[in-house]
Amino acid sequence: MSYTINHNASLGVIELTYSGRITGTDLKEATSECISLGKQTGTTKFLVDEVGMDLDASIVDLFNLPNKQYADEEANRQGQVAIILPTSKEARKAVQFYAIACQNRGWFVRVFSERLSAINWLTGNITPDKSDPGDG
C-alpha cells in the first residue's frame, strides 16, 4: 500500500497521502476507503497530498474515478476535494486533467501547489478565487 488515510477531526477533513508508485488499482482502493471513511465520520472534505507520488496510472484510470466510481459508491456531491500537486511535471498534468474531469461532472475539486492554501480552501479561510496558482 502506497498511501495512508486518516480522519483529521481538528480540521474536519479526511487526509489521503500518496507516496511512491501509485497505480490505477491504488487510486481505486484509496478512493473507496476515503468515501467509506467520509460516510462513517460524516466528513465531506478531503485533503489529498500527492507531493511524493509517482503516478503509474492511465488517463482512463483517472477519468473513471469521477465518471464512474464516485457515483457507483454514492460519494457525497457536496464534498470538496483539495489536491496538493505532485512534484513531477508529467504527474501534475495528469492530476490537473483529473481535476477538470471532476469539475466537468459537478464535483468540487481544486488543485493547489502547497498545503496551507488547500487547507484554507477546505476550511473556508479563503475564497476559492484566491487559491494559489497550482489550481489550474
Secondary structure as GFF3:
##gff-version 3
##sequence-region A 1 136
A	DSSP	beta_strand	3	8	.	.	.	ID=ss1
A	DSSP	beta_strand	13	23	.	.	.	ID=ss2
A	DSSP	alpha_helix	24	41	.	.	.	ID=ss3
A	DSSP	beta_strand	45	56	.	.	.	ID=ss4
A	DSSP	alpha_helix	59	64	.	.	.	ID=ss5
A	DSSP	pi_helix	65	69	.	.	.	ID=ss6
A	DSSP	alpha_helix	70	72	.	.	.	ID=ss7
A	DSSP	beta_strand	80	84	.	.	.	ID=ss8
A	DSSP	alpha_helix	89	104	.	.	.	ID=ss9
A	DSSP	beta_strand	108	112	.	.	.	ID=ss10
A	DSSP	alpha_helix	115	123	.	.	.	ID=ss11
A	DSSP	three_ten_helix	128	130	.	.	.	ID=ss12
###
